[in-house]
Amino acid sequence: MKNKANLFIILLIPYFLFAQDIELNVFASGLNNPLDLKHAGDNRLFAVERGGLIKIINPDGSVNGTPFLDIDTKVLSGGERGLLGLAFHPQYQTNGIFFVNYTNNSGNTVIAKYTTNPPSSNTASAASEEILFTVNQPYSNHNGGDLAFGNDGYLYIGLGDGGGSGDPQNRSQNLTTLLGKMLRIDVDNPQGSNNYGIPSDNPFPDATNPNALPEIWASGLRNPWRFSFDSQTHNLWIADVGQGQIEEINMVSINQAGLNYGWRCYEGNQTYDTSSNCPDSSELTFPIGQYTHSSSGNFKCSITGGYVYRGTLQPNLNGWYFFADYCSNEIGLLKNTGGTWNMTFTQPYSGNGWTAFGEDVNGELYVVGIDSGSIFKIIDPNLSIADNDLLKVSIYPNPADNLFTIKSSNPQILIETINIYNLQGKLIQSISGNEASKIQVNTKNIAKGLYLTEIISNTGRKKTHKLIIK
């Protein structure tokens, strides 16, 4: 009885604090160590697998058997190494150009360009690779790995400090190395012998830092594990993994150049190591949001950055920044309301290991589970007004013991199929509704716990409910 009560409280915390909750709808499964998810300006999603493959996920959630890109032989995979990031050129639909970040067989970071011909093709040739640059990695961790285009048309690249506890060589504060930095390059106007150019308004080198590398846009990052641009405001959001206590979220305007986020001098807004090469704190940019490894009662260890929701199907999620913690399996939400940044966490979705979020062409959000190999679509069960009103589906009792009932009160909408998933995205049971308006489901053979119940109508509409089996 105690366990059930605790679970009920955890589920309701986000609702009572912020008058909202989220549900995860299994969208695709069967992936192998997925690390990233991007769209190319059409209705496909592209899942990046750590081993060196990129796979296409179709609008119905099916995964193409033939990879979009296969560079397995070029990639050193394992731990924090592998094929780590993907970004499609803003004009991909006409030029077919995309970029990846991967760890080569020497253990170093490679930023490479590929071309798909035609852009609508479901496969890209590994032979089209054009390496922009390589960054030597002193350790096997803190590679960063994300790539994204800003609305200025430039490619941004997040690199970690190169590893080693506490950034032992203080690389993040050293402007003569690319490690621990956010880079910004012009991929459309190569300069000299390079396969890229330097935007004229990049902040370095300058009079104060004549030896600084010109690719650097910002410094003082430990391991930016996912960053994104708000499609409405164009602000840059960076989730930076902490050392041992604090995970942080940074948000700045895209036109703020040369910022220093403070690592290793600071971890979050707390002093970490100010023994050398640390500017005055007034010169640093501190996070707008942070959490400790013990906050909300579940052990946390590593932040995964996401996106600000700007889709249309979940209107009350508008403006919320989604992120997650890899260890606790919780999803976090952050938003400024009334001048205050409010942060909350969902219940843990155990067995997933959140490694990335994805945004489709319509601004709807997804979250990637490396352990489950699944992609989940984020939905707001309280605010999917059109579908909910049309389906008018209820589920009771919930929590359920041996049986529960699903009923549609709309005579034009009948129940076609009921799918029950565990929180790892595994299909536990599928029941045919035989186009009935009411159906009972036997749960005697399903273990106690929290599940996601997907109800599919005879018109193809879907609705997902949480289901507790006691």
ZAMARGU-4260 file (C-alpha; in steps of 0.2 Angstrom, whole numbers, plus 5000, padded with zeros to 4 digits):
<rodrens>
0) 5000/5000/5000 | 5014/5012/5004 | 5022/5010/4987 | 5006/5013/4978 | 5003/5029/4988
5) 5021/5035/4984 | 5019/5032/4966 | 5002/5042/4965 | 5011/5057/4974 | 5025/5057/4961
10) 5013/5057/4947 | 5003/5071/4953 | 5018/5083/4958 | 5020/5091/4941 | 5001/5094/4939
15) 4999/5102/4956 | 5014/5113/4954 | 5012/5119/4936 | 4994/5113/4931 | 5001/5101/4918
20) 5008/5084/4916 | 5016/5075/4901 | 5014/5057/4894 | 5026/5048/4883 | 5018/5039/4868
25) 5030/5025/4860 | 5033/5031/4842 | 5047/5020/4836 | 5057/5006/4843 | 5071/4993/4839
30) 5085/5005/4838 | 5103/5001/4843 | 5110/5014/4856 | 5101/5029/4849 | 5110/5046/4853
35) 5102/5059/4843 | 5086/5063/4833 | 5084/5077/4820 | 5073/5081/4805 | 5078/5087/4788
40) 5064/5099/4784 | 5051/5085/4779 | 5041/5073/4788 | 5055/5060/4791 | 5065/5059/4807
45) 5083/5053/4807 | 5089/5043/4822 | 5108/5043/4826 | 5115/5027/4833 | 5131/5027/4842
50) 5139/5013/4832 | 5139/5024/4816 | 5122/5022/4808 | 5109/5035/4804 | 5091/5027/4802
55) 5076/5035/4795 | 5060/5034/4805 | 5044/5036/4794 | 5029/5046/4800 | 5020/5030/4805
60) 5035/5026/4817 | 5042/5012/4806 | 5061/5012/4804 | 5068/5009/4787 | 5079/4993/4786
65) 5092/5001/4776 | 5102/5014/4785 | 5102/5032/4778 | 5121/5033/4782 | 5133/5019/4787
70) 5150/5025/4793 | 5152/5011/4806 | 5170/5007/4800 | 5175/5025/4803 | 5168/5026/4821
75) 5176/5021/4837 | 5160/5018/4848 | 5158/5015/4866 | 5155/5025/4882 | 5155/5043/4877
80) 5162/5040/4860 | 5154/5036/4844 | 5143/5044/4831 | 5137/5058/4842 | 5128/5072/4832
85) 5119/5077/4816 | 5113/5093/4808 | 5105/5096/4792 | 5109/5111/4781 | 5095/5124/4782
90) 5093/5122/4763 | 5095/5103/4764 | 5079/5101/4753 | 5088/5108/4738 | 5107/5105/4742
95) 5106/5088/4751 | 5120/5093/4763 | 5121/5087/4781 | 5135/5087/4795 | 5140/5074/4808
100) 5151/5074/4823 | 5159/5057/4827 | 5174/5049/4836 | 5186/5042/4823 | 5196/5026/4826
105) 5210/5036/4834 | 5199/5042/4847 | 5198/5060/4840 | 5183/5071/4836 | 5179/5073/4817
110) 5167/5086/4810 | 5162/5080/4793 | 5150/5085/4778 | 5140/5073/4768 | 5129/5076/4753
115) 5113/5066/4748 | 5109/5065/4730 | 5094/5068/4727 | 5090/5076/4744 | 5074/5066/4745
120) 5084/5050/4744 | 5083/5038/4759 | 5101/5034/4758 | 5117/5044/4758 | 5134/5038/4752
125) 5148/5037/4765 | 5160/5041/4750 | 5153/5058/4749 | 5162/5063/4766 | 5172/5079/4767
130) 5181/5082/4783 | 5180/5100/4790 | 5192/5097/4804 | 5198/5085/4817 | 5200/5089/4836
135) 5212/5078/4846 | 5204/5071/4862 | 5216/5068/4877 | 5203/5057/4886 | 5189/5046/4881
140) 5175/5056/4889 | 5168/5074/4887 | 5168/5074/4868 | 5152/5085/4868 | 5145/5080/4851
145) 5130/5091/4846 | 5128/5101/4830 | 5114/5114/4826 | 5112/5128/4814 | 5106/5145/4821
150) 5094/5156/4812 | 5109/5166/4806 | 5114/5151/4795 | 5130/5147/4804 | 5134/5129/4811
155) 5136/5129/4829 | 5147/5114/4837 | 5148/5110/4855 | 5164/5102/4862 | 5167/5096/4879
160) 5183/5100/4889 | 5192/5084/4883 | 5189/5074/4899 | 5199/5071/4915 | 5191/5075/4932
165) 5190/5093/4935 | 5197/5098/4918 | 5215/5096/4924 | 5223/5106/4911 | 5210/5120/4912
170) 5206/5118/4893 | 5189/5126/4895 | 5196/5143/4900 | 5210/5142/4887 | 5206/5151/4870
175) 5220/5142/4861 | 5211/5125/4861 | 5194/5121/4854 | 5190/5110/4869 | 5177/5116/4881
180) 5169/5128/4869 | 5155/5132/4858 | 5161/5134/4840 | 5153/5144/4826 | 5158/5142/4807
185) 5152/5147/4790 | 5150/5131/4780 | 5144/5140/4764 | 5159/5151/4762 | 5175/5141/4763
190) 5191/5152/4767 | 5209/5148/4761 | 5213/5129/4762 | 5199/5126/4774 | 5182/5118/4770
195) 5173/5131/4780 | 5174/5150/4784 | 5174/5161/4800 | 5159/5172/4802 | 5165/5190/4802
200) 5157/5194/4819 | 5165/5179/4828 | 5172/5186/4844 | 5190/5180/4842 | 5204/5184/4840
205) 5203/5201/4848 | 5215/5214/4855 | 5214/5206/4872 | 5216/5188/4865 | 5227/5189/4850
210) 5230/5170/4850 | 5212/5164/4852 | 5206/5152/4839 | 5194/5161/4827 | 5181/5146/4827
215) 5177/5149/4846 | 5160/5157/4849 | 5159/5154/4868 | 5170/5146/4882 | 5169/5139/4899
220) 5159/5123/4895 | 5162/5106/4903 | 5152/5094/4892 | 5138/5102/4883 | 5127/5087/4880
225) 5114/5094/4868 | 5110/5112/4864 | 5096/5119/4853 | 5089/5135/4847 | 5072/5141/4851
230) 5063/5141/4834 | 5053/5157/4840 | 5065/5168/4849 | 5081/5160/4842 | 5089/5160/4859
235) 5103/5147/4862 | 5099/5134/4875 | 5114/5124/4882 | 5113/5109/4894 | 5131/5107/4902
240) 5135/5091/4912 | 5142/5095/4929 | 5157/5087/4938 | 5150/5080/4954 | 5136/5090/4961
245) 5127/5102/4949 | 5119/5101/4932 | 5116/5117/4923 | 5105/5125/4909 | 5111/5141/4900
250) 5100/5151/4889 | 5107/5167/4880 | 5102/5177/4865 | 5110/5171/4849 | 5119/5188/4846
255) 5129/5187/4863 | 5146/5182/4857 | 5162/5178/4867 | 5153/5173/4883 | 5162/5163/4896
260) 5151/5150/4905 | 5163/5148/4920 | 5169/5130/4920 | 5181/5125/4928 | 5181/5140/4939
265) 5163/5137/4943 | 5151/5122/4943 | 5134/5129/4940 | 5134/5145/4951 | 5145/5137/4964
270) 5164/5140/4965 | 5174/5124/4959 | 5192/5128/4956 | 5198/5147/4955 | 5216/5143/4958
275) 5222/5149/4941 | 5216/5158/4925 | 5199/5163/4931 | 5191/5179/4926 | 5181/5190/4939
280) 5164/5182/4942 | 5156/5198/4934 | 5164/5193/4917 | 5155/5176/4918 | 5138/5170/4912
285) 5129/5159/4925 | 5115/5147/4922 | 5097/5151/4922 | 5093/5134/4929 | 5102/5121/4939
290) 5099/5106/4949 | 5109/5095/4961 | 5112/5077/4960 | 5101/5074/4975 | 5086/5086/4971
295) 5068/5079/4970 | 5074/5063/4980 | 5081/5053/4965 | 5099/5052/4961 | 5104/5062/4946
300) 5121/5063/4937 | 5120/5070/4920 | 5109/5082/4911 | 5103/5079/4893 | 5097/5095/4884
305) 5082/5097/4874 | 5071/5110/4866 | 5058/5123/4870 | 5041/5117/4864 | 5034/5127/4850
310) 5022/5115/4842 | 5004/5117/4840 | 4996/5100/4846 | 5000/5103/4864 | 4997/5122/4867
315) 4999/5122/4886 | 5017/5116/4883 | 5021/5131/4873 | 5037/5140/4880 | 5042/5125/4891
320) 5060/5120/4889 | 5062/5101/4890 | 5077/5092/4897 | 5081/5075/4906 | 5093/5067/4918
325) 5102/5051/4911 | 5103/5043/4928 | 5087/5046/4936 | 5077/5044/4920 | 5067/5059/4924
330) 5061/5072/4912 | 5063/5090/4917 | 5053/5106/4912 | 5059/5124/4914 | 5050/5140/4911
335) 5050/5158/4916 | 5033/5163/4923 | 5031/5180/4931 | 5050/5183/4930 | 5055/5167/4940
340) 5062/5152/4932 | 5052/5137/4938 | 5058/5119/4936 | 5050/5103/4939 | 5053/5084/4935
345) 5041/5070/4930 | 5042/5053/4938 | 5057/5042/4933 | 5054/5032/4917 | 5066/5018/4922
350) 5076/5008/4909 | 5077/5021/4896 | 5093/5032/4899 | 5088/5048/4890 | 5101/5053/4878
355) 5093/5066/4867 | 5077/5075/4862 | 5071/5078/4845 | 5060/5090/4836 | 5050/5086/4820
360) 5046/5098/4806 | 5030/5104/4815 | 5039/5107/4832 | 5032/5092/4841 | 5044/5084/4853
365) 5051/5067/4856 | 5063/5059/4868 | 5077/5046/4865 | 5080/5031/4876 | 5097/5023/4873
370) 5093/5008/4885 | 5076/5004/4878 | 5081/5008/4860 | 5065/5018/4858 | 5058/5035/4853
375) 5044/5042/4863 | 5033/5057/4857 | 5029/5069/4871 | 5011/5073/4873 | 5000/5083/4885
380) 4985/5072/4891 | 4976/5087/4898 | 4977/5098/4883 | 4975/5087/4868 | 4958/5095/4867
385) 4952/5091/4849 | 4957/5072/4850 | 4951/5070/4868 | 4934/5078/4864 | 4932/5068/4849
390) 4937/5051/4856 | 4928/5054/4873 | 4937/5039/4880 | 4938/5034/4898 | 4948/5021/4907
395) 4942/5014/4924 | 4946/5009/4937 | 4963/5016/4938 | 4973/5010/4947 | 4967/4993/4941
400) 4967/4976/4950 | 4962/4961/4939 | 4951/4971/4926 | 4949/4988/4919 | 4937/4995/4906
405) 4939/5007/4892 | 4924/5015/4886 | 4920/5028/4872 | 4905/5039/4874 | 4905/5045/4856
410) 4894/5034/4846 | 4904/5038/4830 | 4920/5033/4838 | 4923/5014/4841 | 4938/5006/4849
415) 4949/4996/4836 | 4965/4992/4846 | 4972/4993/4864 | 4991/4992/4866 | 4999/4991/4883
420) 5017/4997/4884 | 5029/4997/4899 | 5040/5012/4902 | 5054/5005/4892 | 5043/5005/4877
425) 5041/4986/4876 | 5023/4981/4870 | 5016/4970/4884 | 4999/4966/4877 | 4989/4970/4862
430) 4970/4968/4862 | 4958/4969/4848 | 4943/4980/4852 | 4933/4973/4837 | 4926/4991/4834
435) 4916/4991/4851 | 4912/5006/4861 | 4916/4997/4877 | 4929/4983/4881 | 4936/4975/4897
440) 4954/4971/4898 | 4961/4957/4909 | 4977/4962/4919 | 4980/4946/4929 | 4995/4941/4919
445) 5003/4959/4919 | 5015/4963/4933 | 5011/4977/4945 | 5018/4994/4940 | 5015/5009/4929
450) 5011/5007/4910 | 5006/5017/4895 | 4989/5012/4887 | 4987/5017/4869 | 4969/5017/4863
455) 4967/5017/4844 | 4950/5021/4836 | 4942/5014/4821 | 4946/5031/4813 | 4965/5029/4817
460) 4965/5042/4830 | 4976/5038/4846 | 4975/5042/4864 | 4987/5037/4878 | 4983/5035/4896
465) 4994/5031/4911 | 4988/5015/4919 | 4993/5009/4936 | 4991/4990/4939 | 4991/4986/4958
</rodrens>
